[in-house]
């Protein structure tokens, strides 16, 4: 028999007035009922009521200025039946929208649950901007210290999957926080001749007063081993300070990980305030990062390759060939070099260090968008058939307006996506650096039918998206 909580709202609203100094979830004052597990509430009619709950791995909220009266069921089956913990907070007053968001944020961080919008601290400050980070709204988690909310999380991970990413710190001062989310791409490897092996998923972080605070990050590697990680290769954390997610050779920073006994890789001493956009890369002791600035169609400019050498022992010899002919061959101790004056064509770059370690790239320079397809693709029916190798769109139709898009192309090109209404009005436009794997999110602002056009060089594809 469930216990029935009697709520006398007029008395409780006097006893529990909101206080930012009280250590309560969101700092909005003590709830009239604070229950772990299912319960029943007996409410009075025509009295205000707010309920914020964690049920089945989600944060749910209900607010009314005038309850109907009677018995309100909070939660369903106990945790032992569902596998998910439950927590219910009932307030004998109508919480404002900001107060409710503060309570929701507290619970979401504590349970590793992703909210659809902003995360607020107990003072109403936005510590995760859901609109600015809408392309990285998946698996949001964080660490934080919010004294007024009674929250001190020194370890953070999302509860929505098998914790591929976890963050830990030794101490946090009141007001410090670090939240992160990802773009929804698979946490698995993709191997590119131009760029090497990278994890498809990208993360973005948002911090408050975290400059100089060291954190420890760990990444589960089961999926990486299943998708191309080889014996002897290491995992590197790649940080893009520019926050563009392009990880250019002249901007990217790497931190080498250490394997532990829990089948994960650990990165120590990361400055939480400078994390920004990040992902992971798999490589050996010495590797190079390549960025190519393509020539413009509207001018007589030429392409430029920028190369960053990581690891190894200098000097480094770089040999660049264009379609089998030597273009550049120099040795230097410089770890960052640029090679300009590149005309259209297919190139190969090989870097060798003093110990004989080698790392190579193959890439295309093209101003027109035309490219030479591999031999096994030349006899295909059309470029359209073979260029866009895979397109995955989920969910479609969508209920909340967000659609995840995963795209694979037959060759490396910059990508532009343009979202149109059915009437042809442009809604949104995004541009991405050269690559063969792309993961992004489209937002359909209102119910209806939309067209998403994807353009890479001279190749294009249009798909229909629907919001219910």
N, C-alpha and C positions, 0 to 999 in steps of 0.2 A: 504494500500500500504506500503510494507516494505521500510524502509530507506536503500539506497544503499550507502555504505561507499567507497569513492575513495581512493585507496592506491597508493601513488607515492613512490615506494620502495627506490629509490636512495636517495631521500631527507629525508625520514623518517629514514633510516639507519644511516644518519649523525646526525639527531636530537636525536635519542634514542640509544645511545651507551650503552652497558651493564655496570652495576655498582653494585658491591656487597654492596654498601652503600645506594643504593636506596631502599625505602620500596616498593618493587614490588614482586608479587608472585614468589617465588624461588630465589629472588634477582638477576634475570638475566637482569634487565633493564625494562623500561616501554614498554608495548606492543603498537603497532601502533593503534590497536583497542581493546577496552575493553568493551564488550557489555553484558548486562544481557537480555536474551530473544533472539529470532531468529533475524537474520539480513542477509543482502546480502553484499558481498564484490566484488568490481570491481578491479581486479588485472591486473598488467602489465605482459606481457610475458617475459620470460628469466630473471626473477628477483627471488631471493630467498624468501621463505615463510615458516613460521611455525605457526600452529594453534593448541592450546590446549583448549579443551572444556569439560564442564560438560553437558551431555545430557542423559535424561532418567535414571538418577541414576548411570551413568558410566562416567569415565574419558577417553576421546578420544584424540588422538594426530595425527598430520599430518605435515610432514616436507619434503620440496623439495628444491633443490638448483636452480631450474629453473621452475617457474610456467608457466602454459600453457597460462595464460591470459584469460580475460573474467570475468564472474560473478560466485562467489563462494557462495553457500548457507551455512550459519552457523545455525544449529538448524532446527527444524521442527515446530511442533505446539507449541504455547505458553504454559506456565506452567498451565494456567487455564484449558487447555484441557487434559494435561498429568498427572498433580499432582506433577511433578518433576521440580525443578528450573533449569534454564539454565544459563551458564556463558561461554563466548567465549573470548579468548585472541589470537589475531593475531599479529605476529612479522614480521617485514619487513627484516628478515634475517633467515638463517637456524640455528636453535638452535642445539648445540651439544647434544649428547645423554644424558650426565650428566645434562646439562641445562634443557632439556625437563623433565627428571626425577624429578628435583627439583621443577619445576612448577606443574607437576602431583602430587607430594607428598603434596604440599601446598593445592591444590584443594581437594585432597582425604581426608586429615585431616579435612579441613573446612566443608566438606559436609558429612563426615562419610562414605566414599566410600572405598571399599577394592580394592587395587591394587594387581597384580599378582606377583610383585617382591619387590625390596628394596624401602624403603622410605628414602629420603635424605633431609637434611636441606639446607639452602641457601649457606652453605660453602662446600657442597658436602659430608658431613659426613653421614654415614649410621646410621640412628636412628631406623630402623627396618630391620633386615636381613631376606629377603624373603627366601633365601636358607636354612639358619640354622633353621628357624622357619616354614619350608614348611608344617610340620604336623599340624601347628596351623595357617593356612593361611585364615581362615574364619572370617568374621565380624571384620576385623581389624579397630581399632579406636584409638584415643589418645588425650592427652592434650599436649600442647607445647607452648613455647615462642621463636619465631625466629624474632628478631627485623628487620633484613635486608629484611625479607620476609613480614614484616607487619603482622605477625601472632601471636596472643596471645589467645590461647584456654584454658580457665579454666574449661570447661565442655566438656566431650567427650562421644560419644555413636555412635554405628553403625546405619546407616540409612537403613540397609538391612532387619531388622525385628523389632518387637515391643519393641525395647530397653530393653531387659531383664537385661542388665548390663550397668550402667552409672557410670562415675567417675568425681568428682569435686574437685577442690582445691581452696584455697583463693588467692594465688599469685604464680607466677613463674618468675624466673630471666631469662634473655636472655640466650639461650643455653640449658635450661632445657626441657626435654620431657619424656613422658611415653606413650608407645604404647602397645597395647595388641591385641591378636587374639585367636581364639579357634579352637578346632579340628573338628568342624562340627557336633558333637554328639548332640542329642536333649537336650534342657535345661529342663529336667524332671528327676524325681527320679527313682532310682532302689534300691530295698531292697534285701540285701544279709544276710543270716544267719551268715556268717563269719565276715562281715564288717559293717552291718547296712545300713542305708539309705543315699545314696550319689547322688548328681546330676551327671548324666552321662557325661555331658560336662566338659572338662578341658580347662583352659586358660593358656597362657604363656605371660609374659610381658617383655619388653625391655626398659630400661631407660637410660637417659643421665643426669648425675649430679643431680640425684634426691635423693641421700642418705639423710635421715633426713627430707624430705619434707612430711608433712602429707596430706593424701587425704581422701575423703569421697566416699565410694562406695555404690551403691544401686542396688538391684536385684529385678526384678518383680517376684511375687510368684504365679500368676494365674495358671501357668502350674504345679507348685509344688503341689498346692492344688488338682489339678485334677489327680495327679499320686501318691498319697499316703501320703501326709503330713496330720497329724492328729491334732486335737484340743489339745493344751497344749504343742506341740512340738516347739522348737526354731530352727533357722537357724544359722549355724556357717560357717564363712569363714575359709577354710582349706588352709594353705600355706605350700608348700613343698620347703624348702630352698635348698634341694639337686638338684632340677630341674629335677629329674628323673620322676616325676609324679606318684611315687609309694605311697607317703604319708605314709611312714613307721611310726610306733609308736614311734620310737626313734628319729624322725626328725620333724614330722608334728607340726605346730603351729595353734591354733584356735583363732578366734575373734568372739565373740557372737554378733549377729545382734539385732537391735531394729526395731520393726514394726512401720510403719508410716501410715498416713491416705490415702496414695495414693496406697494402696495395694502392697506395696513393703517393703523390709527389708533393713535397712541402717547400714553400718559399719563405725565407726568413727575412726580417728586418726591412720590410717594405714600408715606405713612408705613405701613410694612408691619405695624407693631404695632396699627394701628387699622383694618385692612381689613375683618375680620369677614365679614359676608354682603354680596355685591355682585352687580351685573348691569350692563346698559348700556341707555341710552335715546337715542333719536334725536329731535332737535328743532332749532328755529332759534335765533336769537340771544337771544330772550326766550321763556320758556315758564313754565307753572305746574304745580304738583303738587297734586293734590286728594285729600283723605281725607274720608270721610263716616262719621260715627258714627250708625248707624241707631237709631231709637227702639225702646224695649223693648216687647214685646207685653204684659208683665205690669204696666206702669205707664203713666202719662199723659205720659211724657217725649217730647221732640221730637228731631228729628235735628239734627246739627251738622256743618257743612262747614268744614274747615281747609284753607287755601290758602297755598302757598309760591310766591313769585315768584322766578325765577332769571334773571339777565341783564336786558337792557333798561335804560331810563333813567327814574328816578322823576320825578314821582309816577305811581302806578299807579291807574287807575280800574277798579273792579270793579262789574259790573252783573249782578245775579242775577234771573232770572225764573222763575216757577212757572207752567207751562202758559200762557205768553204774558203773564202779569201781572207787573209789576215788583215785586220784593220788597226789593231792596237796590241802592243806587247811591251809591258813595262813592269819593273819591280820597284817596290817602295815600302817603307814602313808605315805609310799613311793608312789608316783604317777606313777613311771616307774619301772616295774619289768620284769625279764626274767625267764622263766621256761624251763630248758633244759632236756635232757635225754628222749625225747618223741619218743616212738617206733611207728611203723605204726598202724593206726587205726583211728576211728572217736572219736572226743573229744567234750565235752561241758564245757564251762567256764562261771561261774557266779560270778559277783562282786557286793558286797553289801556295802553301806556306813553306817555311824553311824546312819543316820535317816531312814534307811531301804530302800533307793532307790536302785534298782537293774538294772543291765544291763548284758545281756548274749550273748554268741557267740557259734556257732557250726562250727567245722572245721575238715579238713582231714589232716592227716600226712601220706605221701606215698612216698616211694623211687622208687617203680617199675612203678608207673603210673596207677596201677590197683586201682579200687575204688569200694565200695559197692553202687550200685545204689538204689534209693528209691524203695519201694515196687511196686509202680504203673508203674515203668519202667522196672522191671526185666523180664517181659514176652514179651518185644519188640523183633522185628525180629533180630536186631543186635545192637551192641554198636554204630556203625556208624550212625544208623538211629536216635538214641535218644540223643547222646552226643552233637552234634551241633544242638541246638534247633532252631536257627534262624541265617541266614546269609543274610545280605543286602549289595549289591554292587552298587554304583551309582557314576557317570554315567558309563555305560558299554554298548557299546563302549564309549570312552572318546576322546574329541578333543584336549585338552591341556595336556594330559598325567596323570592328577591327578584323582585318584579313591578313593572315601570314602568307608570304610569298617566298617560295624557294625556286631558284632558277639556275640551270646549268647550261653553259654554252660550249660550242665545239672549239672556240678559240678565244683568246684573251682580248677583250675590248672594254672601254668604258661603257657604262650602261646608263640610260636615261629612262625613267618611268614617268608617264603622264596620265593622270586620272581625269576622265571626262564624265560629265553627266550624259544621259541618253540623248540629250538635245545638243551635245557637242561643246558644252561650256567647260572650260578647264577648271578643275577643282584643286589639284595639287600637282607639283612637279618635283622630282628628286633626281639627283645625279650621283653616280658612284664611280670610283676609280676603276682602272682596268683590272679585269679578273675573269675567271671562268665559273665561279660559284658566287651567287648573290642571295642574300637573305634580307628581307625588308618587311615592313608592315604598311598596309594601306588602310586609311580610315575613310569610311563612307559616312558623311555627316548626317544624312537623313535617309529614311526608307526610300527605296527605289532601285533602278537599274543603272549601273555605271559601266564604263569601258576603261580598261587599263591598257595603255599602249607601252610596249617595251621596245626600246631602240638601242641597238649596238652596232655601230658602224653603218653599213648599208642594210642591215638586217633588222626586221621589226616583226613584232607579234602582238596581237590584240586579244584580250580575254574579257569575258563578261563577268561582272561582279554584281551581286544582289544583296541588298540589306532589307530584311523583313520589317 
